Amino acid sequence: MALFNKEPEKGPKIQPVQSSSNSQPQPAVSAAAPQPSPAPRPAPALTGEGLAHLDRGTKVSGKLSFDGPARIDGEVDGEITSKDSLHIGETAVVTAQIKAAAVIVGGKVSGDITGSQKIEIRPSAKVVGNLAAPLLSIHEGAQFEGHCSMQPEAAREDRKVTVFPKEDRITPATHATPSGGAPKPA
């Protein structure tokens, strides 16, 4: 420490961070090299819990699980589950299977998306994969390649498909009975 020495310390000095009315943490500032402040972002609407945020430049590979609302602006490869809402920002590149209550996509997603409440695909989004949610909104300008299902979650779980053998199928031209009996009148 150079209290009485006239030569300043060579390492950067970290100043304590003062809390502001904004709920987002402020980065520590170095006295040796002032840095330009980033462009202001609108504060996300927070519910009872804080917002998990993977910002630009973040790369994650594996399984992600969120209990509260989450926003992804970086790159994710793997699997994502959220009990609350999940927002995929415009700068995000996601290659994952996604399951959440509500999913809002503004970036690039490759993988199936399941929303227990809703899925919203914004105009800047590029989605390749299947979508399943009771409410589905695809904005004009969005790119989507895949299949979609808009049945409630309970209906998808209980659904059973019965496939009849080809000889038992009724053809519209003959209206024959499955037992091979006389054709039914039309």
C-alpha positions in Angstrom: 0.0 0.0 0.0 1.4 3.4 -0.9 -0.1 5.6 1.8 2.9 7.8 2.4 4.7 7.0 -0.8 4.3 9.6 -3.5 4.1 6.9 -6.2 0.6 5.7 -6.9 -0.3 2.0 -6.7 0.2 0.2 -10.0 -2.9 -2.0 -9.8 -6.4 -0.8 -10.7 -8.5 0.6 -7.8 -11.9 -0.7 -7.4 -14.5 1.7 -6.1 -17.5 0.4 -4.1 -20.7 0.1 -6.1 -23.6 2.3 -4.8 -27.0 0.9 -5.1 -29.5 2.9 -7.1 -33.2 2.6 -7.6 -32.5 0.3 -10.6 -32.7 -3.3 -9.6 -29.9 -4.4 -11.9 -26.4 -4.7 -10.5 -23.9 -2.0 -11.6 -20.4 -3.1 -12.7 -17.4 -2.0 -10.6 -15.5 1.0 -12.1 -11.7 1.1 -12.4 -10.1 4.4 -11.5 -7.1 3.7 -13.8 -9.1 3.2 -17.0 -12.5 4.8 -17.4 -14.8 2.8 -19.6 -17.7 4.1 -21.7 -21.1 3.3 -20.2 -23.2 0.8 -22.2 -26.3 1.9 -24.0 -29.3 2.0 -21.6 -31.6 -0.9 -21.7 -35.2 -0.9 -20.7 -35.6 -2.6 -17.3 -37.4 -5.9 -17.6 -40.7 -6.2 -15.9 -40.1 -8.3 -12.8 -42.6 -10.5 -11.1 -42.2 -11.6 -7.5 -38.7 -13.0 -8.3 -35.7 -11.7 -10.1 -34.9 -12.2 -13.7 -32.2 -14.6 -14.8 -30.3 -13.2 -17.7 -27.7 -14.7 -20.1 -26.4 -11.6 -21.9 -24.6 -11.3 -25.2 -21.3 -13.0 -25.4 -22.5 -15.8 -23.1 -22.1 -19.3 -24.4 -23.7 -22.2 -22.5 -23.8 -25.9 -23.4 -25.9 -28.3 -21.3 -29.2 -28.3 -19.4 -30.5 -25.0 -18.1 -33.4 -24.9 -15.6 -35.1 -21.7 -14.4 -37.6 -21.4 -11.5 -38.5 -17.8 -12.4 -38.6 -15.6 -15.5 -35.5 -15.8 -17.7 -34.0 -13.9 -20.7 -31.4 -15.3 -23.1 -29.4 -13.0 -25.4 -26.4 -15.3 -25.8 -25.8 -18.7 -27.2 -27.2 -21.9 -25.7 -26.8 -25.5 -26.9 -28.7 -28.2 -25.0 -32.0 -28.2 -23.1 -33.9 -25.4 -21.5 -36.7 -25.7 -19.0 -38.5 -22.9 -17.1 -41.4 -22.9 -14.7 -42.1 -19.3 -15.7 -41.6 -17.2 -18.9 -38.6 -17.5 -21.1 -37.6 -14.7 -23.5 -35.2 -15.5 -26.3 -33.8 -12.1 -27.4 -32.9 -10.9 -30.9 -29.2 -11.6 -30.5 -29.7 -15.1 -29.1 -28.7 -18.3 -31.0 -30.3 -21.3 -29.3 -30.0 -24.9 -30.4 -32.1 -26.6 -27.7 -35.3 -28.3 -26.7 -37.3 -25.7 -24.8 -40.1 -26.3 -22.3 -41.5 -23.3 -20.4 -44.8 -21.7 -19.3 -44.6 -18.9 -21.9 -41.9 -18.6 -24.6 -41.2 -15.4 -26.5 -38.8 -15.8 -29.4 -37.0 -12.9 -31.0 -33.7 -14.6 -32.1 -32.7 -17.8 -33.8 -33.9 -21.1 -32.3 -33.3 -24.7 -33.7 -35.3 -27.2 -31.7 -38.7 -28.0 -30.5 -40.5 -25.5 -28.2 -43.3 -26.5 -25.8 -45.2 -23.8 -23.9 -47.8 -24.7 -21.3 -49.4 -21.3 -21.7 -48.3 -19.7 -24.9 -45.6 -19.3 -27.6 -45.0 -15.9 -29.3 -42.7 -15.7 -32.4 -41.6 -12.1 -33.0 -40.9 -10.6 -36.5 -37.1 -10.9 -36.0 -37.3 -14.6 -35.1 -36.0 -17.6 -37.1 -37.4 -20.8 -35.7 -36.7 -24.3 -37.0 -38.6 -27.0 -35.0 -42.0 -28.0 -33.8 -44.2 -25.8 -31.6 -46.8 -27.0 -29.1 -48.8 -24.6 -27.0 -52.5 -23.7 -26.4 -51.9 -20.2 -27.6 -49.6 -19.5 -30.6 -48.7 -16.2 -32.1 -46.4 -15.8 -35.1 -45.9 -12.2 -36.2 -45.6 -11.1 -39.8 -42.0 -11.3 -40.9 -41.0 -14.2 -38.6 -39.5 -17.2 -40.2 -40.8 -20.6 -39.0 -40.2 -24.1 -40.4 -41.8 -27.0 -38.6 -45.1 -28.2 -37.3 -47.4 -26.7 -34.7 -50.0 -28.0 -32.3 -52.4 -25.8 -30.4 -54.1 -28.3 -28.1 -54.1 -27.9 -24.3 -51.3 -29.8 -22.5 -53.8 -32.3 -20.9 -55.2 -33.2 -24.3 -51.8 -34.0 -25.8 -51.0 -36.3 -22.8 -54.3 -38.3 -23.0 -54.5 -38.5 -26.8 -54.4 -42.0 -28.2 -54.1 -42.8 -31.9 -55.5 -46.0 -33.3 -54.2 -47.3 -36.6 -56.4 -49.8 -38.4 -54.9 -52.4 -40.7 -55.2 -51.5 -44.4 -57.8 -54.2 -45.1 -60.1 -52.9 -42.3 -60.2 -49.3 -43.6 -63.3 -48.0 -45.1 -62.8 -46.5 -48.5 -65.0 -43.6 -49.5 -65.8 -45.1 -53.0 -67.2 -48.4 -51.8 -68.4 -47.6 -48.3 -67.7 -51.3 -47.5 -68.0 -52.6 -43.9 -64.8 -53.7 -42.1 -66.2 -57.3 -42.0 -66.4 -57.4 -45.8 -70.3 -57.4 -45.8 -72.5 -55.6 -48.3 -71.8 -51.9 -49.0 -73.7 -49.4 -46.9 -76.1 -47.1 -48.8 -74.8 -43.6 -49.2 
